[in-house]
Amino acid sequence: MNKTLGLLFHPKKSKINSNGLTPIYLRITIDSIRTDISSKRFINSNRWNITGHRK
């Protein structure tokens, strides 16, 4: 039985805090079922590298 696994870090721009920082979430996808988990880390959304999915 084969399963697919995907991991993606992304900023969640809908949850910007009072300091203007965006939380970083980890999206885990297993066989097309997605779950988002907070990494409990924050970043200025302007510093996020969209193509590299990193800071």
C-alpha distance matrix in Angstrom:
0.0 3.8 6.7 10.3 13.2 16.8 20.1 23.5 26.9 29.5 32.9 33.3 36.7 37.2 37.8 40.6 42.7 46.5 46.6 44.8 41.7 38.2 35.3 32.2 28.9 25.4 22.8 19.2 16.7 13.1 11.5 15.1 16.4 19.4 21.4 24.7 26.1 29.7 30.3 33.9 35.3 37.6 38.8 41.4 39.5 41.7 40.4 36.7 35.4 33.5 32.1 31.1 29.9 32.2 35.7
3.8 0.0 3.8 6.9 10.0 13.5 16.9 20.2 23.8 26.3 29.9 30.6 33.8 34.6 35.3 37.9 40.2 44.0 43.9 42.0 38.8 35.3 32.6 29.4 26.2 22.6 20.1 16.6 14.0 10.7 9.2 12.8 14.6 17.2 19.4 22.5 24.0 27.4 27.9 31.6 32.7 34.9 35.8 38.3 36.2 38.4 37.0 33.3 31.9 29.9 28.4 27.4 26.4 28.8 32.4
6.7 3.8 0.0 3.8 6.6 10.2 13.5 16.8 20.3 22.8 26.3 26.9 30.2 30.9 31.5 34.2 36.4 40.2 40.2 38.3 35.2 31.7 28.9 25.8 22.5 19.0 16.3 12.9 10.3 6.9 6.0 9.7 11.2 13.5 15.7 18.7 20.3 23.7 24.3 28.0 29.1 31.3 32.3 34.8 32.8 35.1 33.8 30.1 28.9 26.9 25.7 24.7 23.4 25.7 29.3
10.3 6.9 3.8 0.0 3.8 6.8 10.4 13.5 17.2 19.5 23.1 23.9 27.1 28.1 28.9 31.3 33.8 37.6 37.4 35.3 32.2 28.7 26.2 23.0 19.8 16.4 13.6 10.5 7.8 5.5 5.2 8.0 10.0 11.6 14.0 16.5 18.4 21.6 22.1 25.8 26.6 28.5 29.2 31.6 29.4 31.6 30.3 26.6 25.3 23.2 22.0 21.1 19.8 22.3 26.0
13.2 10.0 6.6 3.8 0.0 3.8 6.9 10.3 13.8 16.5 20.0 21.0 24.4 25.5 26.0 28.3 30.6 34.4 34.1 32.1 28.9 25.5 22.8 19.5 16.5 12.9 10.5 7.3 5.6 4.7 6.8 8.6 9.6 10.0 11.6 13.7 15.1 18.2 18.5 22.2 23.0 24.9 25.7 28.3 26.4 28.6 27.2 23.5 22.5 20.8 19.8 18.5 16.9 19.1 22.7
16.8 13.5 10.2 6.8 3.8 0.0 3.8 6.7 10.4 12.9 16.6 17.8 21.0 22.4 23.1 25.2 27.6 31.3 30.9 28.8 25.6 22.2 19.8 16.4 13.6 10.2 7.8 5.7 4.9 6.5 8.8 9.0 9.9 9.1 10.6 11.7 13.4 16.0 16.2 20.0 20.3 21.9 22.4 24.8 22.8 24.9 23.6 19.9 18.8 17.0 16.2 15.0 13.3 15.7 19.3
20.1 16.9 13.5 10.4 6.9 3.8 0.0 3.8 6.9 10.0 13.6 15.2 18.6 20.3 20.5 22.3 24.5 28.2 27.6 25.6 22.3 19.0 16.5 13.0 10.4 6.9 5.8 4.9 6.5 9.1 12.0 11.8 11.8 9.8 10.0 10.0 10.9 13.0 12.7 16.5 16.6 18.3 18.9 21.4 19.7 22.0 20.5 16.9 16.2 14.9 14.6 13.0 10.6 12.5 16.0
23.5 20.2 16.8 13.5 10.3 6.7 3.8 0.0 3.8 6.4 10.2 12.1 15.2 17.2 17.6 19.2 21.6 25.3 24.6 22.3 19.2 15.8 13.8 10.2 8.2 5.7 5.1 6.7 8.5 11.9 14.5 13.3 13.3 10.5 10.6 9.4 10.5 11.8 11.6 15.1 14.6 15.7 15.8 18.1 16.1 18.4 17.0 13.3 12.8 11.4 11.6 10.3 7.4 9.7 13.0
26.9 23.8 20.3 17.2 13.8 10.4 6.9 3.8 0.0 3.8 7.1 9.7 12.7 15.1 15.1 16.1 18.4 21.9 21.0 18.9 15.6 12.4 10.4 6.7 5.7 4.5 6.2 8.9 11.6 15.0 17.9 16.6 16.0 12.7 11.8 9.4 9.5 9.6 8.9 12.0 11.1 11.9 12.1 14.5 12.9 15.4 14.0 10.5 10.9 10.2 11.4 9.8 6.2 7.3 10.1
29.5 26.3 22.8 19.5 16.5 12.9 10.0 6.4 3.8 0.0 3.8 6.4 9.1 11.7 12.1 13.1 15.8 19.3 18.6 16.1 13.1 9.7 8.5 5.6 5.4 6.5 7.6 11.1 13.4 17.1 19.6 17.6 16.9 13.4 12.5 9.7 10.4 9.9 10.0 12.3 11.1 10.8 10.5 12.2 10.0 12.7 12.1 8.6 9.7 8.4 10.7 10.2 6.4 7.8 9.9
32.9 29.9 26.3 23.1 20.0 16.6 13.6 10.2 7.1 3.8 0.0 3.8 5.9 8.9 8.9 9.4 12.2 15.6 14.9 12.3 9.5 6.0 5.7 4.4 6.0 8.8 10.4 14.1 16.5 20.2 22.7 20.5 19.5 15.8 14.5 11.1 11.3 9.7 10.1 11.2 9.7 8.3 7.8 9.2 7.1 10.4 10.5 7.7 10.1 9.5 12.7 12.4 8.9 9.3 10.0
33.3 30.6 26.9 23.9 21.0 17.8 15.2 12.1 9.7 6.4 3.8 0.0 3.8 5.5 5.9 7.6 10.7 14.3 14.6 12.1 9.9 6.2 5.8 6.3 6.6 9.8 10.8 14.5 16.7 20.3 22.7 20.1 18.7 15.0 13.5 10.0 10.8 9.4 11.0 11.7 11.1 9.7 10.1 11.1 9.0 12.6 13.5 11.1 13.6 12.4 15.6 15.8 12.3 13.1 13.7
36.7 33.8 30.2 27.1 24.4 21.0 18.6 15.2 12.7 9.1 5.9 3.8 0.0 3.8 5.4 5.8 9.5 12.6 13.0 9.9 8.9 5.9 7.6 9.1 10.3 13.5 14.4 18.1 20.0 23.7 25.8 23.0 21.8 18.2 17.0 13.7 14.5 12.8 14.3 14.3 13.2 10.8 10.4 10.0 7.5 10.8 12.7 11.1 13.8 12.6 16.2 17.0 14.0 14.6 14.6
37.2 34.6 30.9 28.1 25.5 22.4 20.3 17.2 15.1 11.7 8.9 5.5 3.8 0.0 3.8 6.0 9.4 12.4 13.9 11.3 10.8 8.2 9.3 11.3 11.7 14.9 15.4 19.0 20.6 24.2 26.1 23.1 21.5 18.0 16.7 13.6 14.7 13.3 15.5 15.2 15.1 13.0 13.3 13.1 11.1 14.3 16.4 14.8 17.5 16.1 19.5 20.4 17.2 18.0 18.2
37.8 35.3 31.5 28.9 26.0 23.1 20.5 17.6 15.1 12.1 8.9 5.9 5.4 3.8 0.0 3.8 6.3 9.7 11.3 9.6 8.7 6.4 6.9 9.8 10.7 14.3 15.5 19.0 21.3 24.7 27.1 24.4 22.5 18.8 16.7 13.3 13.4 11.2 13.4 12.3 12.4 10.5 11.6 12.1 11.1 14.7 16.3 15.1 18.2 17.5 21.0 21.3 17.9 18.0 17.7
40.6 37.9 34.2 31.3 28.3 25.2 22.3 19.2 16.1 13.1 9.4 7.6 5.8 6.0 3.8 0.0 3.8 6.9 7.9 5.8 5.5 4.7 7.0 10.4 12.4 16.2 17.9 21.5 24.0 27.5 30.0 27.4 25.7 21.9 19.9 16.3 16.0 13.2 14.5 12.9 12.1 9.2 9.6 9.2 8.9 12.2 14.0 13.7 17.2 17.1 20.8 21.0 17.9 17.5 16.5
42.7 40.2 36.4 33.8 30.6 27.6 24.5 21.6 18.4 15.8 12.2 10.7 9.5 9.4 6.3 3.8 0.0 3.8 5.5 5.4 5.6 6.6 8.2 12.0 14.2 18.0 20.1 23.6 26.3 29.8 32.4 30.1 28.0 24.3 21.8 18.2 17.2 14.0 14.9 12.5 11.9 9.2 10.4 10.3 11.3 14.4 15.8 16.0 19.7 20.1 23.8 23.6 20.5 19.5 18.1
46.5 44.0 40.2 37.6 34.4 31.3 28.2 25.3 21.9 19.3 15.6 14.3 12.6 12.4 9.7 6.9 3.8 0.0 3.8 5.5 7.5 9.7 11.8 15.5 18.0 21.7 23.9 27.4 30.2 33.6 36.3 33.9 31.8 28.1 25.6 22.0 20.9 17.6 18.3 15.5 14.7 11.8 12.6 11.8 13.4 15.7 17.4 18.4 22.1 22.8 26.5 26.4 23.6 22.3 20.4
46.6 43.9 40.2 37.4 34.1 30.9 27.6 24.6 21.0 18.6 14.9 14.6 13.0 13.9 11.3 7.9 5.5 3.8 0.0 3.8 5.5 8.9 11.3 14.7 17.7 21.4 23.9 27.4 30.3 33.8 36.6 34.4 32.6 28.8 26.4 22.6 21.3 17.8 17.7 14.9 13.3 10.1 10.2 9.2 11.6 13.5 14.7 16.3 20.1 21.3 24.9 24.6 22.0 20.3 17.9
44.8 42.0 38.3 35.3 32.1 28.8 25.6 22.3 18.9 16.1 12.3 12.1 9.9 11.3 9.6 5.8 5.4 5.5 3.8 0.0 3.8 6.7 10.0 13.1 16.2 19.8 22.1 25.7 28.4 32.0 34.6 32.2 30.7 26.9 24.8 21.1 20.3 17.1 17.2 15.2 13.2 9.5 8.7 6.9 8.4 10.3 12.2 13.5 17.2 18.1 21.8 21.9 19.4 18.1 15.9
41.7 38.8 35.2 32.2 28.9 25.6 22.3 19.2 15.6 13.1 9.5 9.9 8.9 10.8 8.7 5.5 5.6 7.5 5.5 3.8 0.0 3.8 6.7 9.6 12.9 16.4 19.0 22.5 25.4 29.0 31.7 29.6 28.0 24.2 22.1 18.3 17.2 13.9 13.6 11.7 9.5 5.8 5.3 4.8 6.8 9.6 10.4 11.1 15.0 16.1 19.7 19.2 16.5 15.0 12.9
38.2 35.3 31.7 28.7 25.5 22.2 19.0 15.8 12.4 9.7 6.0 6.2 5.9 8.2 6.4 4.7 6.6 9.7 8.9 6.7 3.8 0.0 3.8 6.5 9.5 13.1 15.4 19.0 21.7 25.3 28.0 25.8 24.3 20.5 18.5 14.7 14.0 11.1 11.3 10.3 8.5 5.3 5.3 6.0 6.0 9.7 10.5 9.8 13.4 13.8 17.4 17.1 14.0 13.1 11.9
35.3 32.6 28.9 26.2 22.8 19.8 16.5 13.8 10.4 8.5 5.7 5.8 7.6 9.3 6.9 7.0 8.2 11.8 11.3 10.0 6.7 3.8 0.0 3.8 6.4 10.1 12.7 16.1 19.2 22.6 25.5 23.6 21.8 18.0 15.6 11.8 10.5 7.3 7.6 6.8 5.8 4.3 6.4 8.8 8.9 12.6 12.6 11.2 14.4 14.7 17.9 17.0 13.5 12.6 12.2
32.2 29.4 25.8 23.0 19.5 16.4 13.0 10.2 6.7 5.6 4.4 6.3 9.1 11.3 9.8 10.4 12.0 15.5 14.7 13.1 9.6 6.5 3.8 0.0 3.8 6.9 9.9 13.2 16.3 19.7 22.8 21.1 19.6 15.9 13.7 10.1 8.9 6.4 5.9 7.0 5.7 5.8 7.1 10.0 9.5 12.9 12.1 9.8 12.3 12.5 15.3 14.0 10.4 9.7 10.0
28.9 26.2 22.5 19.8 16.5 13.6 10.4 8.2 5.7 5.4 6.0 6.6 10.3 11.7 10.7 12.4 14.2 18.0 17.7 16.2 12.9 9.5 6.4 3.8 0.0 3.8 6.4 9.7 12.9 16.2 19.3 17.7 16.0 12.2 9.9 6.3 5.5 4.5 5.4 7.9 8.2 9.3 10.9 13.7 12.6 16.0 15.3 12.5 14.3 13.7 16.0 14.8 11.0 11.3 12.8
25.4 22.6 19.0 16.4 12.9 10.2 6.9 5.7 4.5 6.5 8.8 9.8 13.5 14.9 14.3 16.2 18.0 21.7 21.4 19.8 16.4 13.1 10.1 6.9 3.8 0.0 3.8 6.4 9.8 13.0 16.3 15.1 13.6 10.2 8.2 5.6 5.2 6.2 6.5 10.0 10.6 12.4 13.8 16.6 15.4 18.5 17.4 14.2 15.1 14.4 15.8 14.2 10.7 11.5 13.7
22.8 20.1 16.3 13.6 10.5 7.8 5.8 5.1 6.2 7.6 10.4 10.8 14.4 15.4 15.5 17.9 20.1 23.9 23.9 22.1 19.0 15.4 12.7 9.9 6.4 3.8 0.0 3.8 6.5 10.0 12.9 11.4 10.1 6.7 5.7 4.5 6.4 8.8 10.1 13.4 14.2 15.6 16.7 19.2 17.4 20.3 19.6 16.1 16.5 14.9 15.9 15.0 11.7 13.5 16.2
19.2 16.6 12.9 10.5 7.3 5.7 4.9 6.7 8.9 11.1 14.1 14.5 18.1 19.0 19.0 21.5 23.6 27.4 27.4 25.7 22.5 19.0 16.1 13.2 9.7 6.4 3.8 0.0 3.8 6.6 10.0 9.5 8.1 5.8 5.4 6.5 7.9 11.1 12.1 15.7 16.8 18.7 20.0 22.7 21.0 23.8 22.8 19.3 19.3 17.8 18.1 17.0 14.1 15.9 18.9
16.7 14.0 10.3 7.8 5.6 4.9 6.5 8.5 11.6 13.4 16.5 16.7 20.0 20.6 21.3 24.0 26.3 30.2 30.3 28.4 25.4 21.7 19.2 16.3 12.9 9.8 6.5 3.8 0.0 3.8 6.5 5.8 5.4 4.5 6.5 8.9 11.2 14.5 15.8 19.3 20.4 22.0 23.0 25.4 23.3 26.0 25.2 21.5 21.1 19.0 18.9 18.2 15.8 18.2 21.5
13.1 10.7 6.9 5.5 4.7 6.5 9.1 11.9 15.0 17.1 20.2 20.3 23.7 24.2 24.7 27.5 29.8 33.6 33.8 32.0 29.0 25.3 22.6 19.7 16.2 13.0 10.0 6.6 3.8 0.0 3.8 5.5 5.3 6.8 8.8 11.8 13.8 17.3 18.5 22.0 23.4 25.3 26.5 29.0 27.0 29.7 28.8 25.0 24.5 22.5 22.1 21.3 19.1 21.4 24.8
11.5 9.2 6.0 5.2 6.8 8.8 12.0 14.5 17.9 19.6 22.7 22.7 25.8 26.1 27.1 30.0 32.4 36.3 36.6 34.6 31.7 28.0 25.5 22.8 19.3 16.3 12.9 10.0 6.5 3.8 0.0 3.8 5.6 8.5 11.4 14.7 17.1 20.7 22.1 25.5 26.8 28.5 29.5 31.7 29.4 31.9 31.2 27.4 26.6 24.2 23.6 23.2 21.3 24.0 27.5
15.1 12.8 9.7 8.0 8.6 9.0 11.8 13.3 16.6 17.6 20.5 20.1 23.0 23.1 24.4 27.4 30.1 33.9 34.4 32.2 29.6 25.8 23.6 21.1 17.7 15.1 11.4 9.5 5.8 5.5 3.8 0.0 3.8 6.3 9.9 12.9 16.0 19.4 21.2 24.5 25.6 26.9 27.7 29.6 27.1 29.6 29.3 25.5 24.8 22.1 21.8 21.9 19.8 22.8 26.2
16.4 14.6 11.2 10.0 9.6 9.9 11.8 13.3 16.0 16.9 19.5 18.7 21.8 21.5 22.5 25.7 28.0 31.8 32.6 30.7 28.0 24.3 21.8 19.6 16.0 13.6 10.1 8.1 5.4 5.3 5.6 3.8 0.0 3.8 6.9 10.4 13.4 17.0 19.1 22.2 23.8 25.2 26.5 28.7 26.4 29.3 29.0 25.4 25.3 22.8 23.0 22.9 20.3 22.9 26.0
19.4 17.2 13.5 11.6 10.0 9.1 9.8 10.5 12.7 13.4 15.8 15.0 18.2 18.0 18.8 21.9 24.3 28.1 28.8 26.9 24.2 20.5 18.0 15.9 12.2 10.2 6.7 5.8 4.5 6.8 8.5 6.3 3.8 0.0 3.8 6.8 10.0 13.4 15.7 18.7 20.2 21.5 22.8 24.9 22.7 25.7 25.5 21.9 22.2 19.8 20.5 20.3 17.3 19.7 22.7
21.4 19.4 15.7 14.0 11.6 10.6 10.0 10.6 11.8 12.5 14.5 13.5 17.0 16.7 16.7 19.9 21.8 25.6 26.4 24.8 22.1 18.5 15.6 13.7 9.9 8.2 5.7 5.4 6.5 8.8 11.4 9.9 6.9 3.8 0.0 3.8 6.6 10.2 12.7 15.4 17.4 19.0 20.8 23.2 21.5 24.8 24.5 21.1 21.9 20.0 21.2 20.6 17.2 19.0 21.6
24.7 22.5 18.7 16.5 13.7 11.7 10.0 9.4 9.4 9.7 11.1 10.0 13.7 13.6 13.3 16.3 18.2 22.0 22.6 21.1 18.3 14.7 11.8 10.1 6.3 5.6 4.5 6.5 8.9 11.8 14.7 12.9 10.4 6.8 3.8 0.0 3.8 6.8 9.5 12.1 13.8 15.2 17.1 19.6 18.0 21.5 21.2 18.0 19.3 17.7 19.4 18.7 15.1 16.5 18.6
26.1 24.0 20.3 18.4 15.1 13.4 10.9 10.5 9.5 10.4 11.3 10.8 14.5 14.7 13.4 16.0 17.2 20.9 21.3 20.3 17.2 14.0 10.5 8.9 5.5 5.2 6.4 7.9 11.2 13.8 17.1 16.0 13.4 10.0 6.6 3.8 0.0 3.8 6.4 8.9 11.2 13.3 15.8 18.7 17.9 21.5 20.8 18.0 19.6 18.8 20.6 19.3 15.6 16.1 17.8
29.7 27.4 23.7 21.6 18.2 16.0 13.0 11.8 9.6 9.9 9.7 9.4 12.8 13.3 11.2 13.2 14.0 17.6 17.8 17.1 13.9 11.1 7.3 6.4 4.5 6.2 8.8 11.1 14.5 17.3 20.7 19.4 17.0 13.4 10.2 6.8 3.8 0.0 3.8 5.4 7.7 9.8 12.7 15.8 15.5 19.2 18.4 16.1 18.3 18.1 20.4 18.9 15.2 15.0 15.9
30.3 27.9 24.3 22.1 18.5 16.2 12.7 11.6 8.9 10.0 10.1 11.0 14.3 15.5 13.4 14.5 14.9 18.3 17.7 17.2 13.6 11.3 7.6 5.9 5.4 6.5 10.1 12.1 15.8 18.5 22.1 21.2 19.1 15.7 12.7 9.5 6.4 3.8 0.0 3.8 5.3 8.4 11.2 14.8 15.1 18.4 17.0 14.9 17.0 17.5 19.5 17.5 14.0 13.0 13.6
33.9 31.6 28.0 25.8 22.2 20.0 16.5 15.1 12.0 12.3 11.2 11.7 14.3 15.2 12.3 12.9 12.5 15.5 14.9 15.2 11.7 10.3 6.8 7.0 7.9 10.0 13.4 15.7 19.3 22.0 25.5 24.5 22.2 18.7 15.4 12.1 8.9 5.4 3.8 0.0 3.8 6.8 10.4 13.8 14.9 18.3 17.2 15.8 18.6 19.4 21.9 20.0 16.6 15.1 14.8
35.3 32.7 29.1 26.6 23.0 20.3 16.6 14.6 11.1 11.1 9.7 11.1 13.2 15.1 12.4 12.1 11.9 14.7 13.3 13.2 9.5 8.5 5.8 5.7 8.2 10.6 14.2 16.8 20.4 23.4 26.8 25.6 23.8 20.2 17.4 13.8 11.2 7.7 5.3 3.8 0.0 3.8 7.0 10.6 12.1 15.2 13.7 12.7 15.6 16.9 19.5 17.5 14.4 12.3 11.4
37.6 34.9 31.3 28.5 24.9 21.9 18.3 15.7 11.9 10.8 8.3 9.7 10.8 13.0 10.5 9.2 9.2 11.8 10.1 9.5 5.8 5.3 4.3 5.8 9.3 12.4 15.6 18.7 22.0 25.3 28.5 26.9 25.2 21.5 19.0 15.2 13.3 9.8 8.4 6.8 3.8 0.0 3.8 7.1 8.9 11.9 11.0 10.6 14.1 15.5 18.5 17.1 14.1 12.1 10.5
38.8 35.8 32.3 29.2 25.7 22.4 18.9 15.8 12.1 10.5 7.8 10.1 10.4 13.3 11.6 9.6 10.4 12.6 10.2 8.7 5.3 5.3 6.4 7.1 10.9 13.8 16.7 20.0 23.0 26.5 29.5 27.7 26.5 22.8 20.8 17.1 15.8 12.7 11.2 10.4 7.0 3.8 0.0 3.8 5.9 8.4 7.3 7.5 11.1 13.0 16.1 15.0 12.5 10.2 7.9
41.4 38.3 34.8 31.6 28.3 24.8 21.4 18.1 14.5 12.2 9.2 11.1 10.0 13.1 12.1 9.2 10.3 11.8 9.2 6.9 4.8 6.0 8.8 10.0 13.7 16.6 19.2 22.7 25.4 29.0 31.7 29.6 28.7 24.9 23.2 19.6 18.7 15.8 14.8 13.8 10.6 7.1 3.8 0.0 3.8 5.5 5.7 7.2 11.0 12.8 16.2 15.7 13.7 11.8 9.2
39.5 36.2 32.8 29.4 26.4 22.8 19.7 16.1 12.9 10.0 7.1 9.0 7.5 11.1 11.1 8.9 11.3 13.4 11.6 8.4 6.8 6.0 8.9 9.5 12.6 15.4 17.4 21.0 23.3 27.0 29.4 27.1 26.4 22.7 21.5 18.0 17.9 15.5 15.1 14.9 12.1 8.9 5.9 3.8 0.0 3.8 5.4 5.4 9.0 9.8 13.5 13.8 11.7 10.7 9.2
41.7 38.4 35.1 31.6 28.6 24.9 22.0 18.4 15.4 12.7 10.4 12.6 10.8 14.3 14.7 12.2 14.4 15.7 13.5 10.3 9.6 9.7 12.6 12.9 16.0 18.5 20.3 23.8 26.0 29.7 31.9 29.6 29.3 25.7 24.8 21.5 21.5 19.2 18.4 18.3 15.2 11.9 8.4 5.5 3.8 0.0 3.8 5.6 8.3 9.8 13.2 13.7 12.6 11.6 9.5
40.4 37.0 33.8 30.3 27.2 23.6 20.5 17.0 14.0 12.1 10.5 13.5 12.7 16.4 16.3 14.0 15.8 17.4 14.7 12.2 10.4 10.5 12.6 12.1 15.3 17.4 19.6 22.8 25.2 28.8 31.2 29.3 29.0 25.5 24.5 21.2 20.8 18.4 17.0 17.2 13.7 11.0 7.3 5.7 5.4 3.8 0.0 3.8 6.4 9.2 12.0 11.6 10.8 8.9 6.1
36.7 33.3 30.1 26.6 23.5 19.9 16.9 13.3 10.5 8.6 7.7 11.1 11.1 14.8 15.1 13.7 16.0 18.4 16.3 13.5 11.1 9.8 11.2 9.8 12.5 14.2 16.1 19.3 21.5 25.0 27.4 25.5 25.4 21.9 21.1 18.0 18.0 16.1 14.9 15.8 12.7 10.6 7.5 7.2 5.4 5.6 3.8 0.0 3.8 6.0 9.1 8.6 7.2 6.0 4.8
35.4 31.9 28.9 25.3 22.5 18.8 16.2 12.8 10.9 9.7 10.1 13.6 13.8 17.5 18.2 17.2 19.7 22.1 20.1 17.2 15.0 13.4 14.4 12.3 14.3 15.1 16.5 19.3 21.1 24.5 26.6 24.8 25.3 22.2 21.9 19.3 19.6 18.3 17.0 18.6 15.6 14.1 11.1 11.0 9.0 8.3 6.4 3.8 0.0 3.8 5.7 5.4 5.6 5.3 5.7
33.5 29.9 26.9 23.2 20.8 17.0 14.9 11.4 10.2 8.4 9.5 12.4 12.6 16.1 17.5 17.1 20.1 22.8 21.3 18.1 16.1 13.8 14.7 12.5 13.7 14.4 14.9 17.8 19.0 22.5 24.2 22.1 22.8 19.8 20.0 17.7 18.8 18.1 17.5 19.4 16.9 15.5 13.0 12.8 9.8 9.8 9.2 6.0 3.8 0.0 3.8 5.6 5.2 7.2 8.8
32.1 28.4 25.7 22.0 19.8 16.2 14.6 11.6 11.4 10.7 12.7 15.6 16.2 19.5 21.0 20.8 23.8 26.5 24.9 21.8 19.7 17.4 17.9 15.3 16.0 15.8 15.9 18.1 18.9 22.1 23.6 21.8 23.0 20.5 21.2 19.4 20.6 20.4 19.5 21.9 19.5 18.5 16.1 16.2 13.5 13.2 12.0 9.1 5.7 3.8 0.0 3.8 5.7 8.2 10.5
31.1 27.4 24.7 21.1 18.5 15.0 13.0 10.3 9.8 10.2 12.4 15.8 17.0 20.4 21.3 21.0 23.6 26.4 24.6 21.9 19.2 17.1 17.0 14.0 14.8 14.2 15.0 17.0 18.2 21.3 23.2 21.9 22.9 20.3 20.6 18.7 19.3 18.9 17.5 20.0 17.5 17.1 15.0 15.7 13.8 13.7 11.6 8.6 5.4 5.6 3.8 0.0 3.8 5.4 8.3
29.9 26.4 23.4 19.8 16.9 13.3 10.6 7.4 6.2 6.4 8.9 12.3 14.0 17.2 17.9 17.9 20.5 23.6 22.0 19.4 16.5 14.0 13.5 10.4 11.0 10.7 11.7 14.1 15.8 19.1 21.3 19.8 20.3 17.3 17.2 15.1 15.6 15.2 14.0 16.6 14.4 14.1 12.5 13.7 11.7 12.6 10.8 7.2 5.6 5.2 5.7 3.8 0.0 3.8 7.2
32.2 28.8 25.7 22.3 19.1 15.7 12.5 9.7 7.3 7.8 9.3 13.1 14.6 18.0 18.0 17.5 19.5 22.3 20.3 18.1 15.0 13.1 12.6 9.7 11.3 11.5 13.5 15.9 18.2 21.4 24.0 22.8 22.9 19.7 19.0 16.5 16.1 15.0 13.0 15.1 12.3 12.1 10.2 11.8 10.7 11.6 8.9 6.0 5.3 7.2 8.2 5.4 3.8 0.0 3.8
35.7 32.4 29.3 26.0 22.7 19.3 16.0 13.0 10.1 9.9 10.0 13.7 14.6 18.2 17.7 16.5 18.1 20.4 17.9 15.9 12.9 11.9 12.2 10.0 12.8 13.7 16.2 18.9 21.5 24.8 27.5 26.2 26.0 22.7 21.6 18.6 17.8 15.9 13.6 14.8 11.4 10.5 7.9 9.2 9.2 9.5 6.1 4.8 5.7 8.8 10.5 8.3 7.2 3.8 0.0
